[in-house]
Amino acid sequence: MRGPAGWPVLSVCRFLPGWLKDPLYFSVARNRYRLFGRYDRCMIPRPEVRARFAAGGFGA
C-alpha cells in the first residue's frame, strides 16, 4: 500500500517516546478542522468505493 510522500518521514515517529508525540498529536487534534477542513455532510460511498469494504461491516 502506497501513501503520500510524507509517510516514510512520519513512520520514524513511532520510535519517539509518548511524552514527545502527545503534544503534537493534541495540537493536530485541536486544529484538525482548520488544517483539513470540514464536510457539511457525511460521504455516501459510490458503488466502486463500497465494494472495497467487507460485507456485513458496521451498521449492517
Chimera marker file (.cmm) of the C-alpha trace (Angstrom):
<marker_set name="trace">
<marker id="1" x="0.000" y="0.000" z="0.000" r="1" g="1" b="0" radius="0.5"/>
<marker id="2" x="1.417" y="3.360" z="-1.011" r="1" g="1" b="0" radius="0.5"/>
<marker id="3" x="0.668" y="6.646" z="0.677" r="1" g="1" b="0" radius="0.5"/>
<marker id="4" x="1.714" y="10.258" z="0.397" r="1" g="1" b="0" radius="0.5"/>
<marker id="5" x="5.406" y="11.091" z="0.202" r="1" g="1" b="0" radius="0.5"/>
<marker id="6" x="5.468" y="12.222" z="3.845" r="1" g="1" b="0" radius="0.5"/>
<marker id="7" x="4.608" y="8.797" z="5.286" r="1" g="1" b="0" radius="0.5"/>
<marker id="8" x="8.212" y="7.497" z="5.417" r="1" g="1" b="0" radius="0.5"/>
<marker id="9" x="9.172" y="10.568" z="7.431" r="1" g="1" b="0" radius="0.5"/>
<marker id="10" x="6.215" y="10.108" z="9.765" r="1" g="1" b="0" radius="0.5"/>
<marker id="11" x="6.990" y="6.407" z="10.249" r="1" g="1" b="0" radius="0.5"/>
<marker id="12" x="10.106" y="7.440" z="12.175" r="1" g="1" b="0" radius="0.5"/>
<marker id="13" x="7.777" y="8.983" z="14.774" r="1" g="1" b="0" radius="0.5"/>
<marker id="14" x="6.800" y="5.546" z="16.081" r="1" g="1" b="0" radius="0.5"/>
<marker id="15" x="10.210" y="5.348" z="17.749" r="1" g="1" b="0" radius="0.5"/>
<marker id="16" x="9.740" y="8.631" z="19.610" r="1" g="1" b="0" radius="0.5"/>
<marker id="17" x="8.575" y="8.495" z="23.234" r="1" g="1" b="0" radius="0.5"/>
<marker id="18" x="4.961" y="9.326" z="24.031" r="1" g="1" b="0" radius="0.5"/>
<marker id="19" x="5.827" y="12.445" z="26.012" r="1" g="1" b="0" radius="0.5"/>
<marker id="20" x="7.259" y="13.877" z="22.797" r="1" g="1" b="0" radius="0.5"/>
<marker id="21" x="4.488" y="12.722" z="20.435" r="1" g="1" b="0" radius="0.5"/>
<marker id="22" x="1.472" y="13.519" z="22.626" r="1" g="1" b="0" radius="0.5"/>
<marker id="23" x="1.700" y="17.341" z="22.460" r="1" g="1" b="0" radius="0.5"/>
<marker id="24" x="1.965" y="17.165" z="18.665" r="1" g="1" b="0" radius="0.5"/>
<marker id="25" x="-0.998" y="14.788" z="18.474" r="1" g="1" b="0" radius="0.5"/>
<marker id="26" x="-3.144" y="17.004" z="20.699" r="1" g="1" b="0" radius="0.5"/>
<marker id="27" x="-2.295" y="20.139" z="18.726" r="1" g="1" b="0" radius="0.5"/>
<marker id="28" x="-3.272" y="18.429" z="15.448" r="1" g="1" b="0" radius="0.5"/>
<marker id="29" x="-6.474" y="17.098" z="17.069" r="1" g="1" b="0" radius="0.5"/>
<marker id="30" x="-7.360" y="20.548" z="18.403" r="1" g="1" b="0" radius="0.5"/>
<marker id="31" x="-6.832" y="22.162" z="14.978" r="1" g="1" b="0" radius="0.5"/>
<marker id="32" x="-7.978" y="19.332" z="12.692" r="1" g="1" b="0" radius="0.5"/>
<marker id="33" x="-10.830" y="21.266" z="11.065" r="1" g="1" b="0" radius="0.5"/>
<marker id="34" x="-8.611" y="24.255" z="10.383" r="1" g="1" b="0" radius="0.5"/>
<marker id="35" x="-5.911" y="22.005" z="8.902" r="1" g="1" b="0" radius="0.5"/>
<marker id="36" x="-8.028" y="19.527" z="6.944" r="1" g="1" b="0" radius="0.5"/>
<marker id="37" x="-11.410" y="21.224" z="6.536" r="1" g="1" b="0" radius="0.5"/>
<marker id="38" x="-14.898" y="20.099" z="7.448" r="1" g="1" b="0" radius="0.5"/>
<marker id="39" x="-17.646" y="18.462" z="5.416" r="1" g="1" b="0" radius="0.5"/>
<marker id="40" x="-21.261" y="19.601" z="5.551" r="1" g="1" b="0" radius="0.5"/>
<marker id="41" x="-22.482" y="16.031" z="5.058" r="1" g="1" b="0" radius="0.5"/>
<marker id="42" x="-21.231" y="12.504" z="5.572" r="1" g="1" b="0" radius="0.5"/>
<marker id="43" x="-19.962" y="10.792" z="2.458" r="1" g="1" b="0" radius="0.5"/>
<marker id="44" x="-22.221" y="8.172" z="0.884" r="1" g="1" b="0" radius="0.5"/>
<marker id="45" x="-19.772" y="5.874" z="-0.877" r="1" g="1" b="0" radius="0.5"/>
<marker id="46" x="-20.143" y="5.195" z="-4.576" r="1" g="1" b="0" radius="0.5"/>
<marker id="47" x="-20.578" y="1.504" z="-5.527" r="1" g="1" b="0" radius="0.5"/>
<marker id="48" x="-16.897" y="1.142" z="-6.513" r="1" g="1" b="0" radius="0.5"/>
<marker id="49" x="-15.814" y="2.501" z="-3.122" r="1" g="1" b="0" radius="0.5"/>
<marker id="50" x="-18.405" y="0.445" z="-1.246" r="1" g="1" b="0" radius="0.5"/>
<marker id="51" x="-17.055" y="-2.728" z="-2.913" r="1" g="1" b="0" radius="0.5"/>
<marker id="52" x="-13.727" y="-2.239" z="-1.101" r="1" g="1" b="0" radius="0.5"/>
<marker id="53" x="-15.391" y="-2.701" z="2.319" r="1" g="1" b="0" radius="0.5"/>
<marker id="54" x="-16.211" y="-6.053" z="3.893" r="1" g="1" b="0" radius="0.5"/>
<marker id="55" x="-19.839" y="-7.141" z="3.657" r="1" g="1" b="0" radius="0.5"/>
<marker id="56" x="-21.675" y="-7.050" z="6.983" r="1" g="1" b="0" radius="0.5"/>
<marker id="57" x="-19.447" y="-4.341" z="8.446" r="1" g="1" b="0" radius="0.5"/>
<marker id="58" x="-20.556" y="-1.603" z="10.814" r="1" g="1" b="0" radius="0.5"/>
<marker id="59" x="-24.230" y="-0.757" z="10.598" r="1" g="1" b="0" radius="0.5"/>
<marker id="60" x="-25.156" y="-3.887" z="8.678" r="1" g="1" b="0" radius="0.5"/>
<link id1="1" id2="2" r="1" g="1" b="0" radius="0.2"/>
<link id1="2" id2="3" r="1" g="1" b="0" radius="0.2"/>
<link id1="3" id2="4" r="1" g="1" b="0" radius="0.2"/>
<link id1="4" id2="5" r="1" g="1" b="0" radius="0.2"/>
<link id1="5" id2="6" r="1" g="1" b="0" radius="0.2"/>
<link id1="6" id2="7" r="1" g="1" b="0" radius="0.2"/>
<link id1="7" id2="8" r="1" g="1" b="0" radius="0.2"/>
<link id1="8" id2="9" r="1" g="1" b="0" radius="0.2"/>
<link id1="9" id2="10" r="1" g="1" b="0" radius="0.2"/>
<link id1="10" id2="11" r="1" g="1" b="0" radius="0.2"/>
<link id1="11" id2="12" r="1" g="1" b="0" radius="0.2"/>
<link id1="12" id2="13" r="1" g="1" b="0" radius="0.2"/>
<link id1="13" id2="14" r="1" g="1" b="0" radius="0.2"/>
<link id1="14" id2="15" r="1" g="1" b="0" radius="0.2"/>
<link id1="15" id2="16" r="1" g="1" b="0" radius="0.2"/>
<link id1="16" id2="17" r="1" g="1" b="0" radius="0.2"/>
<link id1="17" id2="18" r="1" g="1" b="0" radius="0.2"/>
<link id1="18" id2="19" r="1" g="1" b="0" radius="0.2"/>
<link id1="19" id2="20" r="1" g="1" b="0" radius="0.2"/>
<link id1="20" id2="21" r="1" g="1" b="0" radius="0.2"/>
<link id1="21" id2="22" r="1" g="1" b="0" radius="0.2"/>
<link id1="22" id2="23" r="1" g="1" b="0" radius="0.2"/>
<link id1="23" id2="24" r="1" g="1" b="0" radius="0.2"/>
<link id1="24" id2="25" r="1" g="1" b="0" radius="0.2"/>
<link id1="25" id2="26" r="1" g="1" b="0" radius="0.2"/>
<link id1="26" id2="27" r="1" g="1" b="0" radius="0.2"/>
<link id1="27" id2="28" r="1" g="1" b="0" radius="0.2"/>
<link id1="28" id2="29" r="1" g="1" b="0" radius="0.2"/>
<link id1="29" id2="30" r="1" g="1" b="0" radius="0.2"/>
<link id1="30" id2="31" r="1" g="1" b="0" radius="0.2"/>
<link id1="31" id2="32" r="1" g="1" b="0" radius="0.2"/>
<link id1="32" id2="33" r="1" g="1" b="0" radius="0.2"/>
<link id1="33" id2="34" r="1" g="1" b="0" radius="0.2"/>
<link id1="34" id2="35" r="1" g="1" b="0" radius="0.2"/>
<link id1="35" id2="36" r="1" g="1" b="0" radius="0.2"/>
<link id1="36" id2="37" r="1" g="1" b="0" radius="0.2"/>
<link id1="37" id2="38" r="1" g="1" b="0" radius="0.2"/>
<link id1="38" id2="39" r="1" g="1" b="0" radius="0.2"/>
<link id1="39" id2="40" r="1" g="1" b="0" radius="0.2"/>
<link id1="40" id2="41" r="1" g="1" b="0" radius="0.2"/>
<link id1="41" id2="42" r="1" g="1" b="0" radius="0.2"/>
<link id1="42" id2="43" r="1" g="1" b="0" radius="0.2"/>
<link id1="43" id2="44" r="1" g="1" b="0" radius="0.2"/>
<link id1="44" id2="45" r="1" g="1" b="0" radius="0.2"/>
<link id1="45" id2="46" r="1" g="1" b="0" radius="0.2"/>
<link id1="46" id2="47" r="1" g="1" b="0" radius="0.2"/>
<link id1="47" id2="48" r="1" g="1" b="0" radius="0.2"/>
<link id1="48" id2="49" r="1" g="1" b="0" radius="0.2"/>
<link id1="49" id2="50" r="1" g="1" b="0" radius="0.2"/>
<link id1="50" id2="51" r="1" g="1" b="0" radius="0.2"/>
<link id1="51" id2="52" r="1" g="1" b="0" radius="0.2"/>
<link id1="52" id2="53" r="1" g="1" b="0" radius="0.2"/>
<link id1="53" id2="54" r="1" g="1" b="0" radius="0.2"/>
<link id1="54" id2="55" r="1" g="1" b="0" radius="0.2"/>
<link id1="55" id2="56" r="1" g="1" b="0" radius="0.2"/>
<link id1="56" id2="57" r="1" g="1" b="0" radius="0.2"/>
<link id1="57" id2="58" r="1" g="1" b="0" radius="0.2"/>
<link id1="58" id2="59" r="1" g="1" b="0" radius="0.2"/>
<link id1="59" id2="60" r="1" g="1" b="0" radius="0.2"/>
</marker_set>
